[in-house]
Amino acid sequence: QVQLVESGGGLVQAGDSLRLSCAASGRTFSNYVMAWFRQAPGQNREFVASIGWSGNSMSYTDSVKGRFAITRDNAKNTVYLQKNNLRPDGTAVYYCAARPITSRSYKGWGQGTQVTVSS
């Protein structure tokens, strides 16, 4: 099982930028598709973005397209989420997740990092 630790959350103002990081350990990082999810207060957890094992295939939920960018550094076992032009509806706990490339479900989850966007 891969272990994931998120960092980089905080309190920001609308329009600001923020970069989240997720450090992985315990398994071969390049064997995993990595993703970010978020859960706003009173809401279900939702998909934000994912990136393939080689870093060449990214997917985003419509609400963040053009503002967020997911990247990964396999040498550092880390995945990032660059968030630009933040909006108050982006206030949520952001979770990092790992899916083995041979699986259809995410097997590892981090503890989450809180992002609060004030208007």
N, C-alpha and C positions, 0 to 999 in steps of 0.2 A: 504494500500500500504506500502510495506517495504521500508525503507530508507537505503541507502548504502553509505558508505564513505570509499574510498580507500586511502591507504598510503603506503609508502615504496619505491616509485620510485626514480630514480636518474640517475646520469651519472656514468657508470662503464666501465671497460675495458673487452675486450673479455677474456673469461676464468674465470671471477669473478662469485661470487654468490650474490644473492639478494633475499630477502623475502618480498613479498607484503602482505599486510593485508587489509581486508575489514570488517568493523564493521557495523552490521545491527541493526536497531531499528524499532519499530512501529508495528511489528507483531511477532508471535511465530516463532522463527528462525528455529526450527526443523520441521516446516511444509513446508520447502522449499528445493528444490534441488538448490545448489549454483554452480556457474560457473565463469570462467574467460574467457574473450574475449580480443582481441587486434586489434588495427587498426594502421597499418603502414602508413606513408605518401603516399597519392595517391592510397591507397588500400582500399578494402572493409573490414569491420569488420569481423574477423574470430574467430571461436571457438578455445580455447586453452585447457581447462580442465573443468571437472565438478565432483561433488561429491554428493552422495545421502544424504538423510536427516540424516541417522545414521552414516555416514562416512565410510560405508563399500563398497560402489560402486563408483569407480572412472573411468573416461574416459579421454583420452588424444588425441590430434591431433598427427599424426605420427611424426611430426618434433620435438616434445618436449619429446617424450617418452624416458625414461631413464635419462632425465636431469631435468625435472620439477616434482614437487610433490604437489598435492593439498590436503589440510587437513582442518578440521574444528573443532572448539571447541564450542559445543552448549551451554555450561555453560557461555561462554563469548560472544556469538552471533557473532562470528568472523570466517571468512574463510581466509585461507592463501594460497599463492602460493610460494613455495620454488623453486627458479630458479638457477640451477647450470650450470657451463660451458657455460656461456652466449656467444652468437654469435652476430655479428653485425646485422644479419637479425632479431634479436629479438628486435630491436629498434622500439618502437610503444607506443601508449597510451594503457594502460591496464585497462579494465573495469571489474568490478564485476557485476554479474547479479543474480537474484533470480527467480526461477520458482516454483510456488506452486505445490505440489506433485500431485494435481488433474488436473493440466493443462499441455498442451503441449508447451506453449510459456512462454518466460521470461517476467515477469511483472514489475520488478524493475531493475533499472540500476543506478550505481554510476556515478560520474562525471569524473572518469578516473584519472590515475596517469601515468606520462611520465617516460618511461624507455629508456635510450639512451646507446647503447653499442658501444664503440669505438674500432677500430681494432688496 
